């Protein structure tokens, strides 16, 4: 397959679809990531918390691809946002990946116990030192995103957050666009919860596609970058194959109407001690 299109963002561009490496259970082998690279993915998303950085780095080396051909993302976990911990986390990530830099470094979750005024200088410093080519934040709400943009001495490029047809992210998407950032969607398939959805099923049938492909295409047509995960080679390839069809305006609207009040999967209160709103 040919490489997917990219979306522009501050500091360059980002491939329009990525491969997520946050498995629901257990770890991840380098072979799984290598399968994604062979399928055509050039955007690999990992994080210090996932325990998959080593597998990602090994897969990139095994692939034989030039380093600049692969967009590598990692994240600093919420408990490591103080300066010394932050620097140590970045060093450990690069050591595990066996890379000199990552293409995108993000704060994984905000931490109500550590002010952003403490965390953002460390993120900007990593960029200035060449350890990250671009920086961003993940799982920030609109208020925290506004604060992060103001506090960062280096321009942010990306906001990553949960987004799929069952979760309305209209306000967050508007804030991301207001700041000129790229939006990366984790949990883009709602961890399989919508695979029996009648509306998605009907649209998928009309296009001769799978439900996952329709859900991913819905995000991409909003200029949102999905990062689906699968351990099955056939699913990995199918999730990547989303550039050969287009959803109509009516189909986009029908999918958007699937939003639910209980659509969120990644609950920040469960992820971060003390929670945040």
C-alpha positions in Angstrom: 0.0 0.0 0.0 1.1 3.6 -0.5 1.8 5.8 2.4 -1.3 7.7 3.7 -1.8 11.4 3.4 -0.6 13.7 6.2 -2.2 16.6 8.0 -0.3 19.8 8.7 0.4 21.0 12.2 2.8 23.5 13.8 6.3 22.3 13.1 5.5 20.1 10.1 3.1 17.4 9.3 1.7 14.2 10.9 0.6 11.0 9.1 -3.2 10.9 8.9 -3.4 7.5 10.7 -1.2 5.9 13.3 -0.7 2.6 15.0 -1.4 2.6 18.7 0.6 0.4 21.1 -1.4 0.6 24.2 -2.7 -3.0 24.3 -5.8 -3.7 26.4 -4.0 -6.6 28.2 -0.4 -7.7 28.4 2.5 -6.4 26.4 3.3 -6.1 22.8 5.9 -7.8 20.6 8.2 -6.1 18.1 6.6 -8.4 15.5 3.2 -6.8 16.0 4.7 -3.3 15.4 6.7 -4.6 12.5 3.5 -6.0 11.0 2.0 -2.5 11.2 5.1 -1.0 9.5 4.9 -3.6 6.7 1.2 -2.7 6.3 2.2 0.9 5.6 1.9 2.7 8.9 4.5 5.4 9.4 3.1 6.8 12.6 3.7 4.7 15.7 2.3 5.9 19.1 3.8 4.6 22.3 4.2 6.0 25.9 6.5 5.4 28.9 3.5 4.0 30.8 2.7 1.4 28.1 5.9 -0.6 28.4 6.0 -0.9 24.6 8.8 1.5 23.7 11.4 -1.3 23.5 9.2 -3.2 21.0 8.6 -0.1 18.9 12.3 0.7 18.7 13.2 -2.9 17.8 10.5 -3.0 15.1 11.8 0.2 13.5 15.3 -1.3 13.4 14.0 -4.6 12.0 12.0 -2.8 9.3 15.1 -1.3 7.7 13.1 1.9 7.2 15.1 5.2 7.4 14.6 6.9 10.7 13.0 10.0 9.2 10.4 7.8 7.5 8.8 6.8 10.8 6.9 9.3 13.0 7.5 8.2 16.6 5.4 9.4 19.5 6.0 8.9 23.2 4.6 10.4 26.4 5.7 11.3 29.9 3.3 9.9 32.6 1.4 12.2 35.0 3.5 11.2 38.0 6.7 12.3 36.3 5.8 16.0 35.5 8.3 17.6 38.0 11.5 18.7 36.3 13.9 16.0 37.5 11.4 13.2 37.0 10.4 14.5 33.6 14.0 14.6 32.3 14.6 11.1 33.6 11.5 9.8 31.9 12.5 11.3 28.5 16.0 9.8 28.9 14.5 6.4 29.7 12.1 6.5 26.8 14.9 7.3 24.3 17.1 4.6 25.8 14.2 2.0 25.5 13.5 3.1 21.9 17.2 3.3 21.1 16.6 6.6 19.4 18.2 10.0 19.6 14.9 11.9 19.4 11.2 11.3 19.1 9.0 13.1 16.5 6.4 14.0 19.1 6.7 14.1 22.9 3.5 14.6 25.0 2.4 15.0 28.6 0.3 11.8 28.9 -2.3 13.1 31.5 -2.5 16.3 33.5 -1.9 15.9 37.2 -3.9 18.1 39.7 -1.0 17.7 42.2 1.6 19.2 39.8 0.8 22.6 38.3 1.2 23.0 34.5 3.5 25.9 35.3 6.0 23.3 36.6 5.4 20.7 33.8 5.4 22.8 30.6 8.9 24.2 31.0 10.3 20.7 31.0 8.3 19.8 27.9 9.6 22.8 26.1 13.1 22.1 27.2 13.0 18.6 25.7 12.2 20.3 22.3 14.9 22.9 22.6 17.5 20.2 23.5 16.5 18.2 20.3 15.1 15.3 22.2 11.7 15.9 20.6 11.0 17.6 17.3 7.5 18.5 18.3 5.6 18.6 21.6 2.0 18.3 22.7 -0.4 17.3 25.4 -2.8 14.4 25.8 -6.1 14.1 27.7 -6.4 17.8 28.4 -9.8 19.5 28.5 -10.4 22.9 26.9 -9.4 24.9 30.0 -6.2 23.0 30.5 -5.3 23.1 26.8 -5.7 26.9 26.8 -3.4 27.1 29.9 -0.8 24.8 28.4 -0.6 26.8 25.2 -0.1 30.0 27.2 2.5 28.5 29.5 4.6 26.8 26.8 7.7 28.7 25.6 7.8 26.4 22.6 4.7 26.0 20.2 2.5 23.0 20.8 1.7 20.8 17.8 -0.8 18.2 19.0 -3.6 17.5 21.4 -4.4 13.8 21.8 -7.7 12.7 23.4 -10.3 10.0 23.2 -12.6 10.4 20.2 -15.0 8.1 18.4 -18.6 8.2 17.2 -20.0 7.5 20.6 -18.2 10.5 22.3 -19.0 14.1 21.4 -15.8 16.0 21.2 -17.2 19.1 19.4 -16.0 21.6 22.0 -12.5 20.1 22.4 -12.1 19.8 18.6 -13.1 23.5 18.2 -10.5 24.5 20.9 -7.8 22.4 19.1 -8.6 24.1 15.8 -8.6 27.6 17.5 -5.0 26.9 18.6 -4.1 25.6 15.2 -3.1 22.1 16.5 -3.5 18.6 15.2 -6.1 16.4 17.0 -5.0 12.8 17.5 -7.8 10.3 18.5 -7.0 7.5 20.9 -9.7 4.7 21.4 -11.0 5.6 17.9 -12.9 2.3 17.7 -14.3 2.6 21.2 -12.5 -0.6 22.1 -14.9 -2.6 19.9 -18.1 -1.3 21.5 -19.6 -0.1 18.2 -18.9 -3.2 16.1 -22.6 -4.2 16.3 -24.0 -0.7 15.6 -26.7 -0.8 13.0 -26.1 2.7 11.6 -22.3 2.0 11.2 -23.1 -1.4 9.8 -25.5 -0.1 7.1 -23.0 2.6 6.0 -20.2 0.0 6.0 -22.3 -2.3 3.8 -23.0 0.5 1.4 -19.3 1.1 0.8 -18.3 -2.6 0.9 -16.2 -1.8 4.0 -15.9 -2.9 7.6 -17.4 -0.9 10.5 -13.9 -0.1 11.8 -12.9 1.4 8.5 -16.0 3.6 8.5 -15.4 4.8 12.0 -11.8 5.6 11.2 -12.7 7.3 7.9 -15.2 9.5 9.8 -12.4 10.8 12.0 -10.0 11.3 9.1 -12.6 13.4 7.2 -12.6 15.7 10.2 -8.8 16.1 9.8 -8.5 14.0 13.0 -5.7 11.4 13.2 -6.9 8.0 14.6 -4.4 5.6 16.2 -6.2 2.2 16.3 -4.6 -0.8 17.9 -4.9 -4.5 17.0 -2.7 -7.5 17.4 -4.3 -9.3 14.4 -2.4 -8.9 11.1 -5.6 -8.8 9.1 -7.1 -6.1 11.3 -3.9 -4.1 11.3 -4.0 -4.0 7.5 -7.7 -3.4 7.3 -7.6 -0.4 9.7 -4.9 1.2 7.5 -6.9 0.8 4.3 -9.2 3.8 4.8 -8.2 6.0 1.9 -10.0 4.5 -1.0 -13.5 5.7 -0.2 -15.3 8.8 1.0 -18.3 9.2 3.4 -21.0 11.6 2.2 -22.1 14.6 4.3 -25.3 12.7 5.2 -23.3 9.7 6.4 -20.9 11.9 8.4 -24.0 13.5 10.1 -25.6 10.1 10.8 -22.4 8.9 12.4 -22.0 12.1 14.5 -25.6 11.6 15.8 -24.5 8.3 17.5 -22.9 10.3 20.3 -23.9 9.1 23.8 -23.9 10.7 27.2 -22.0 7.7 28.5 -19.7 7.4 25.6 -16.4 8.0 27.3 -14.1 5.0 27.9 -10.9 6.5 29.3 -12.0 8.0 32.6 -9.5 10.6 33.8 -10.6 10.2 37.4 -9.5 6.5 37.2 -6.2 7.4 35.5 -5.0 10.3 37.6 -4.9 10.3 41.4 -7.2 13.1 42.5 -8.9 13.4 39.2 -9.6 16.6 37.2 -12.6 18.2 35.5 
